[in-house]
């Protein structure tokens, strides 16, 4: 079975200090599972962001936007199903 695909979208044209804590939390969680996930980092102005309707910072797992506070739980659930 394929690894869950995690797409991390970062905003463009804003000071990194405005999302530094958020992105730090996201990467702290993802690095725990890095060998079991397909992780892609994109910007919020990318064609993929437009396709998904993402306009700011977001984490998308297998095409579904996931809030950071549920990120680790969602990853664990997906990995159990593999």
C-alpha positions as CSV (number, residue, x, y, z in Angstrom):
1,X,0.0,0.0,0.0
2,X,1.2,3.5,-0.8
3,X,2.4,5.9,1.9
4,X,-0.1,8.6,2.9
5,X,0.7,11.8,0.9
6,X,1.0,14.9,3.1
7,X,1.1,18.3,1.3
8,X,2.2,21.3,3.4
9,X,1.2,24.7,2.0
10,X,2.9,27.8,3.1
11,X,1.7,31.3,2.4
12,X,3.5,33.5,-0.1
13,X,4.4,37.2,0.4
14,X,4.0,37.3,4.2
15,X,6.6,37.6,6.9
16,X,7.7,34.1,7.9
17,X,7.3,35.2,11.6
18,X,3.5,35.2,11.0
19,X,3.5,31.4,10.5
20,X,6.8,30.2,12.1
21,X,5.1,28.6,15.1
22,X,2.5,26.9,12.9
23,X,5.1,25.5,10.4
24,X,7.4,24.4,13.3
25,X,4.5,22.4,14.8
26,X,3.7,20.8,11.5
27,X,7.3,19.7,10.8
28,X,7.8,18.5,14.4
29,X,4.9,16.1,13.9
30,X,5.8,15.1,10.3
31,X,9.5,14.3,11.1
32,X,8.3,11.6,13.6
33,X,6.8,9.7,10.6
34,X,9.0,10.9,7.7
35,X,10.0,7.4,6.7
36,X,6.3,6.3,6.4
37,X,4.9,9.4,4.6
38,X,5.2,11.0,1.2
39,X,5.8,14.7,2.2
40,X,5.5,17.6,-0.2
41,X,6.1,21.2,0.6
42,X,4.3,23.7,-1.6
43,X,3.3,27.4,-1.6
44,X,-0.2,28.7,-1.4
45,X,0.0,30.1,-4.9
46,X,1.0,26.8,-6.5
47,X,-1.3,25.2,-9.1
48,X,-1.9,22.4,-6.6
49,X,-3.1,24.9,-4.0
50,X,-5.5,26.4,-6.6
51,X,-6.7,22.9,-7.5
52,X,-7.5,22.2,-3.8
53,X,-8.8,25.7,-3.0
54,X,-6.0,26.3,-0.5
55,X,-5.3,30.0,0.0
56,X,-3.1,30.2,3.0
57,X,-1.2,27.8,5.2
58,X,-2.7,24.3,5.2
59,X,-1.9,20.6,5.6
60,X,-3.6,18.3,3.2
61,X,-3.4,14.5,3.7
62,X,-4.5,12.3,0.8
63,X,-6.5,15.3,-0.6
64,X,-8.2,16.2,2.7
65,X,-7.3,19.4,4.6
66,X,-6.4,18.5,8.2
67,X,-6.1,20.9,11.1
68,X,-2.7,20.8,12.8
69,X,-4.3,19.9,16.2
70,X,-5.5,16.7,14.5
71,X,-2.5,16.0,12.3
72,X,-0.7,13.4,14.4
73,X,-3.9,11.6,15.2
74,X,-4.9,11.5,11.5
75,X,-1.4,10.2,10.5
76,X,-1.5,7.5,13.1
77,X,-5.0,6.4,11.9
78,X,-3.8,6.2,8.3
79,X,-0.7,4.3,9.2
80,X,-2.7,1.7,11.2
81,X,-4.8,1.0,8.1
82,X,-1.8,0.2,6.0
